[in-house]
Amino acid sequence: MRGAEIAFLFALGLTAPVGVAAQSLSPMKSDVVTFGDKGSVRVYLRNPYVNARRFTMDVFNLDWEPVNDVLYSSRQLSLAPGASTSVFVVAPLSGERSRQFYVCATSRAYRGGGAGVKGQVCGKYRLIRYAY
């Protein structure tokens, strides 16, 4: 009897409408070819929440350590409900032929603007130096 109850609840959960809003960063993965010692990635950030959010952009290496030699078009920004924007991230190749890293957007609600939940979404990117 216990197994039948679990199966019923599982099936019910699959058919229930779910309204989940989540911040987004796109593209989530990209390879970028560059001709110089630096390369740039353009990411699009969206705030689907009903209140304004503050976002902080960060770049991490593949070991999730912060990368400090990166330039941002906007490192910290605010987005109104339903708004979206783009952010350029410029990273040096540091003498290597390629470099992989994560670009993350971390959000926090404004004080008094709903639950104090911190959300983070990341994408993985690779810069490749064109060999001519």
HUMOBEL-V821100 format. One record per helix or strand of 3 or more residues. SS is the DSSP state (alpha for helix, beta for strand). FROM is the first residue (numbers start at 1). TO is the last residue. Records with the same first field share a line. If there is no record, write none. Layout:
SS=FROM-TO / FROM-TO
This chain:
alpha=2-15
beta=24-26 / 29-34 / 38-46 / 53-60 / 70-72 / 76-79 / 84-92 / 98-109 / 119-129
